[in-house]
């Protein structure tokens, strides 16, 4: 069974699947701040179900997935992952997007989200920022939230902000 097929099976069982490096080599991009789990919350209610994980790309201009897609309920609330200031709430390439600046130069993005906030507005961790729209490309369920994280121009894995249980798959013997 391919690793992609196994991931689909695990996701269908409701398990959170996160990539785990097979070697001890350092990541190519800096990680989110250590020990920040208490400062952050998932952007959707409940424990997030990942439908597509963040991809660690070899260079800034490589094609790939710069965020995590989370299964959500159509028109359900989307929450601010941390305290911050809304820097954008509107349309980008025909899709509704919200971006929030946080401490330490971090910025989270949420798409497709019909905003209930406006640029310049302060938001608190866990407060509603809009509702999840349907129609996210590549989403295997009715609605997915694409959740992104950057520090400056460097993309990071947004799931690193949360203290989620990790699943490690061992080879069959």
Secondary structure, DSSP 8 states (H G I E B T S, - for coil): --HHHHHHHHHHTT-------SS----SS----TT-GGG---SSSSS--EEE-----SSTT--S--SEEEEE-TT-EEE-SSSEEEEEEEEETTEEEEEEE-GGGEEEEEESEEESS-TT-EE-TT-EEEEE-S--TT-SSSEEEEEEEEETTEEE-GGGGS-----------
